[in-house]
Structures are given as structure tokens and as C-alpha cells.
Amino acid sequence: MFLFESIPWQSWVAWLVVLAALIGFNELTRRYRAAAWAMFIVLPIVLTIFVWPTTAGADSSTGTWFHWVKVYSALAGVLGFMLIRYHKKVAANKWVLIFPAAILAINITEACIRDFQVGAMGADGVIDGVYMLSGSWNWMNGIAGLINLVTICGWFGIFVSRDKSKDMIWPDMLWFWIIAYDLWNFAYVYNCVGDHSFYAGAALLISCTIPAFFIKKGAWLQHRASTLALWMMFTMAVPSFVTDSDYAVAASGKPAALFTVSALALAANVAVLVYQIHTIRTRKRNPLSDEIYSHLPAYQEVRDANLEKDEDASNFVVETKSQRQPLVIKD
């Protein structure tokens, strides 16, 4: 196969189970606050003390600095988002809304550093428990990640949904940016921990994209943080699942495959950057303070779906340096 070595039937079943479990636990913790406390506060404390020091040691494929940083940064994101969602005074402070963008930027930066690090290794063998092959693809994808980072926008437009689940809604984070992120992140996992990418790349990314597109639109970052934290906790506790078990699927390690996924990621993110620059220039938006895509139907659909039924949409406005005008939301 092009991306992976042979994928036996039991691995496909395990992939579907992982996908369903991540979506299911994400929905459980999204809808029920007590479940979120148990999953993202109590469980990590128990694992940190009693499990991870043994399972994620120096000899483990998840024992690198990156995996330890990743699990705690993902958990920090989840807990920070819970503060925004469940405490009105926190959400009312517009400067707090920089936190979601900041935690996302930090996670992207961590991965970019790792891609550049692997690219500089000159690797062609097993390192940190996984096979790595350094090449131009690492540099291409590291650049794609930096572009993805600078195209994060509209964080001052984040608000908490008016329904029972109180989701953190980011209307300006639209489908084209999410797809560009998915392509970049899959390429990162494929480049740096290729033998994990069948699950940690494909299944994990799809587990937050499906809810963002079909279950709760506008809450992609919340879905991403929760599913990432869930997956990292699991793989830190059971690293052999993706490396040595009967369900493990190895990457093909083909230079053509590595180059292709990174080239697609770079092309997609360059396209988003070009479109964003065009929108900023033509609509005179400030990327540091304005919501850039508020004119698009996809943005308006997310905003409309998360207002109270009796709330007047005309109360919401879009502000730029040069104008202040009502935001018209289609019925």
C-alpha cells in the first residue's frame, strides 16, 4: 500500500472502535460537566501518579518530551475551555478569549519544532521507538504548520452557546481552515511518528472533524482538545497498542508517500493564506481584532445556530477599524 503496510481486518475494526470511542467520550464530556471533571481532572491525576511513570518511560515510544508536553498541553486546553464555558465572568473578559488561540498556537508550534528537529536529524532508522526517515518533507510540513498558525483568526468572536451543553463556539474557524489543519497534522504525525499515524493521525483527526461538521458546528477546537487529550492519555498508558499489538499498523516509510502528504498539507495551507490575505485586503479587516469571515454563509450558520431562539440577531455586530455594522444572519 502507498501510505501503510498491510492493514488486516482486525486493525480496521480497532480503528472504527477508536473512532467511535473518541467521538462518544467527547460527546459525553461535552454534554455532562461531571463526566468532564472525572475524565479530564481525576483520571489524569491517577495516571500521572500510578501509570505513566512506568508505561511512558525513556524506552517507550511515548516517552519522549513531546508526548509528555502534548498530553498536559491538551489537558490544559480542555480545562481552560471549561472555565470559559462554565463561568460567565471568565467568558465576559474579552482578553481571556486570546487563550484558545494561544493554546492552539502552542500545540501547532510544538509539532513544527518536532518536524524541523526530525528533518535536521538525518534519520533513517528507529528513533524513540518508531521508524523515522528525514527529508524535505519535514521542512515542507513544518512551514505548512507555521502558515496554519498565522492563519488562526477571529478569536475575539468566540462565545459560549446558549444551549445546555454551553459549548465554546468559534464562528471564524471555518471548514477550509480545519481541512488545512487536518492535512498538516496528519502529515506531521506521518513524518514524525509514522507507525502511530493510522490511529493518531487518521482516526484522531476524523474524530474531531466529524463532530465539527455534523454534530456541533463551530466547536472544532473544543472537540479537538478533548479528543486529543483522550487519545494522549490512552496511548501514554498503553503505548504498545499502536506499536506492538495485533492491531498495530506500520507506515510504509516510502519517500514518495512522505513527500506527497507534506506537499498536500503545504498546498492547502498556502491556499488558505492566500484567501485570507485577499479577504483582509478587500474587506479591510484587521486579522488581530476582527472576525475575517463574518460575510460567509458558513459563519452566519454557526452564529445563528448558537443564539437563543428569542435572541435578536441584529444585536450582534461586526467591527473593523473603519466600520461598525449589523451582522445579518440568514434564516
C-alpha positions in Angstrom: 0.0 0.0 0.0 1.1 3.6 -0.5 0.7 5.1 3.0 0.8 2.0 5.1 1.9 -1.6 5.1 -0.9 -4.2 5.0 -3.9 -3.4 7.1 -5.6 -6.6 8.5 -9.3 -6.8 9.2 -8.8 -6.6 13.0 -6.9 -3.3 12.6 -9.8 -1.8 10.6 -12.2 -3.0 13.4 -9.9 -1.4 16.0 -9.7 1.8 14.0 -13.5 2.0 14.0 -13.7 1.3 17.7 -11.1 4.0 18.4 -13.0 6.5 16.2 -16.3 5.7 17.9 -14.9 5.8 21.4 -13.3 9.2 20.8 -16.5 10.6 19.4 -18.6 9.0 22.1 -16.4 10.2 25.1 -16.2 13.6 23.5 -19.9 13.8 23.4 -20.2 12.5 26.9 -17.8 15.1 28.4 -19.3 17.8 26.3 -22.8 17.3 27.5 -22.2 16.4 31.1 -20.0 18.5 33.4 -19.4 15.8 36.0 -18.1 13.4 33.2 -15.7 16.1 32.1 -14.4 16.6 35.7 -13.9 12.9 36.1 -12.2 12.4 32.7 -10.0 15.4 32.5 -9.2 16.1 36.2 -9.4 13.0 38.3 -8.2 10.5 35.7 -5.1 12.4 34.6 -4.0 12.8 38.3 -4.4 9.0 38.8 -2.5 8.2 35.6 0.3 10.7 36.4 1.0 9.1 39.8 0.4 5.4 39.2 0.6 4.6 35.4 2.6 6.9 33.1 5.9 6.9 35.0 6.0 3.1 34.1 4.3 3.0 30.7 5.8 6.2 29.3 9.4 5.8 30.4 12.5 6.5 28.4 12.3 3.2 26.5 8.7 3.7 25.4 7.6 5.2 22.0 5.6 7.7 24.0 8.4 8.5 26.5 9.7 11.5 24.5 9.5 15.1 25.8 7.0 15.8 23.0 4.4 13.2 24.3 4.6 14.4 27.9 4.3 18.1 26.8 1.4 17.2 24.4 -0.7 15.3 27.0 -0.5 18.2 29.5 -1.0 20.9 27.0 -4.0 19.2 25.6 -5.4 18.8 29.2 -4.6 22.5 29.9 -6.6 23.4 26.8 -9.6 21.3 27.9 -9.6 22.8 31.4 -9.2 26.3 30.1 -12.1 25.9 27.7 -14.2 24.5 30.6 -13.5 27.7 32.6 -14.7 29.8 29.6 -17.8 27.6 29.1 -19.0 27.3 32.6 -18.0 30.7 34.2 -19.8 33.7 32.8 -17.3 36.2 34.3 -14.4 34.4 32.6 -16.1 34.3 29.2 -17.1 38.0 29.6 -13.5 39.1 29.7 -12.5 39.5 26.0 -8.8 39.1 26.8 -9.5 35.6 28.1 -10.5 34.8 24.5 -6.9 35.0 23.5 -6.3 31.8 25.5 -8.0 29.4 23.0 -5.9 30.8 20.1 -2.8 30.8 22.3 -3.1 27.1 23.3 -3.8 26.1 19.7 -0.8 28.1 18.5 1.4 26.5 21.2 0.3 23.0 20.1 1.0 23.8 16.5 4.4 25.2 17.4 5.3 22.1 19.3 4.6 20.0 16.3 6.5 22.3 13.9 9.6 22.2 16.2 9.4 18.4 16.1 9.1 18.3 12.3 12.1 20.6 11.9 14.0 18.5 14.5 13.4 15.3 12.7 14.3 17.0 9.4 17.7 18.0 10.8 18.4 14.6 12.3 19.3 12.9 9.0 17.4 9.9 10.4 16.9 6.6 8.6 16.0 4.1 11.3 14.3 3.5 14.6 14.5 6.6 16.9 12.4 7.0 20.1 10.8 3.6 19.4 9.5 4.5 15.9 11.0 4.4 12.4 11.9 7.9 11.1 13.2 9.0 7.7 14.3 12.6 7.5 13.8 14.6 4.3 12.5 17.7 2.5 9.0 16.6 3.7 9.8 17.6 7.3 10.8 21.1 6.2 7.8 21.5 3.9 5.3 20.4 6.6 7.0 22.5 9.3 6.4 25.5 7.0 2.8 24.4 6.4 2.3 24.3 10.2 3.6 27.8 10.6 1.3 29.0 7.9 -1.6 27.2 9.6 -0.6 29.0 12.8 -0.6 32.5 11.3 -4.0 32.0 9.7 -5.7 31.5 13.0 -8.2 34.3 13.2 -11.3 35.7 14.8 -10.7 34.7 18.4 -12.4 37.8 19.8 -15.6 36.4 18.3 -15.6 33.3 20.5 -18.7 33.0 22.6 -20.5 30.3 24.7 -23.5 28.7 23.1 -26.9 29.3 24.7 -27.9 25.7 24.9 -27.5 23.2 27.8 -24.0 22.0 26.7 -22.6 25.5 26.8 -20.1 24.9 24.0 -17.2 27.2 23.2 -18.2 28.5 19.7 -15.6 30.0 17.3 -17.5 31.1 14.2 -14.5 32.3 12.3 -12.8 28.9 12.4 -14.4 27.5 9.2 -14.2 24.3 7.3 -11.4 25.3 4.9 -9.0 26.1 7.8 -10.0 22.9 9.6 -9.2 20.8 6.5 -5.9 22.5 6.1 -5.1 21.8 9.7 -6.1 18.2 9.3 -3.8 17.7 6.3 -0.9 19.4 8.1 -1.4 17.5 11.3 -1.7 14.1 9.5 1.5 14.9 7.6 3.2 15.8 10.9 2.2 12.5 12.6 3.1 10.6 9.4 6.5 12.3 9.2 7.5 12.1 12.9 5.7 9.1 14.4 4.6 7.3 11.2 3.8 4.0 12.9 1.2 5.8 15.0 -0.4 7.7 12.1 -3.1 5.1 11.3 -4.7 5.9 14.7 -3.1 9.1 16.0 -3.3 10.7 12.6 -6.3 9.5 10.7 -8.7 8.3 13.4 -7.9 11.1 15.9 -8.3 13.9 13.4 -11.5 12.4 11.9 -12.9 12.1 15.5 -13.0 15.8 16.0 -13.8 16.8 12.4 -17.0 14.7 12.3 -18.5 16.5 15.3 -17.3 19.9 14.0 -19.1 19.3 10.6 -22.1 17.2 11.7 -22.8 17.3 15.4 -21.8 20.7 16.9 -20.6 23.1 14.3 -18.4 25.9 15.4 -16.9 24.0 18.3 -14.0 22.3 16.4 -11.3 23.5 18.8 -13.2 22.2 21.8 -13.7 18.8 20.0 -10.0 18.8 19.1 -8.7 19.4 22.6 -11.0 16.8 24.1 -10.3 14.0 21.6 -6.5 14.8 21.7 -6.4 14.7 25.5 -8.4 11.4 25.5 -6.1 9.8 22.9 -2.9 11.0 24.5 -4.0 9.7 27.9 -4.7 6.3 26.3 -1.6 6.0 24.3 0.6 7.1 27.2 -0.9 4.3 29.2 -1.0 1.6 26.5 1.8 2.6 24.0 2.0 -1.0 22.7 -1.4 -0.7 21.2 0.0 1.3 18.2 3.4 -0.3 18.0 3.4 -4.0 19.0 -0.2 -5.2 19.3 -2.1 -7.3 16.8 -3.9 -4.0 15.9 -0.8 -2.0 15.1 -0.3 -0.7 11.5 3.1 0.3 10.3 3.6 3.2 7.9 5.1 2.3 4.6 8.0 4.6 5.1 8.1 5.4 1.4 9.8 8.7 0.5 7.0 9.3 -2.1 4.3 8.9 0.5 6.1 11.2 2.9 6.6 13.8 0.2 3.0 13.6 -1.0 1.3 14.1 2.3 3.5 17.1 3.2 3.1 18.6 -0.2 -0.7 18.4 0.0 -0.5 20.0 3.5 1.7 22.8 2.3 -0.5 23.5 -0.8 -3.7 23.5 1.3 -2.3 25.9 3.9 -0.9 28.3 1.2 -4.3 28.4 -0.4 -5.9 29.3 2.9 -3.3 32.0 3.5 -3.9 33.5 0.0 -7.6 33.5 0.5 -7.3 35.1 4.0 -5.0 37.8 2.7 -7.4 38.5 -0.1 -10.3 38.8 2.3 -8.4 41.0 4.7 -7.5 43.4 1.9 -10.8 43.5 0.1 -12.9 43.8 3.2 -10.5 45.9 5.2 -10.3 43.5 8.2 -7.8 43.6 11.0 -6.6 40.0 11.5 -5.6 40.7 15.1 -9.0 42.0 16.2 -11.7 41.4 13.6 -13.7 38.3 12.5 -12.5 37.9 9.0 -15.1 35.6 7.5 -18.3 37.1 9.0 -19.7 37.7 5.5 -19.7 34.0 4.6 -22.9 31.9 5.0 -21.0 29.2 6.9 -20.0 31.7 9.5 -23.6 33.0 9.8 -25.0 29.5 10.1 -22.8 28.8 13.1 -23.6 32.1 14.7 -27.4 31.6 14.1 -27.4 28.0 15.4 -26.0 29.1 18.8 -28.2 32.0 19.6 -31.1 31.8 21.9 -34.4 31.3 19.9 -35.7 34.6 21.1 -32.5 36.5 20.8 -32.4 39.2 18.2 -29.5 38.5 15.7 -29.3 42.2 14.9 -27.8 42.8 18.3 -24.6 41.2 17.1 -22.2 43.4 15.2 -19.1 43.0 13.2 -16.5 45.6 13.9 -13.5 46.7 11.9 -11.2 49.7 12.2 -13.3 51.6 9.7 -16.8 50.4 10.2 -19.4 49.1 12.6 -22.4 47.4 11.0 -25.2 44.9 11.9 -24.4 41.3 11.2 -27.2 39.9 9.1 -27.9 36.3 9.7 -29.9 34.3 7.2 -32.9 32.4 8.4 
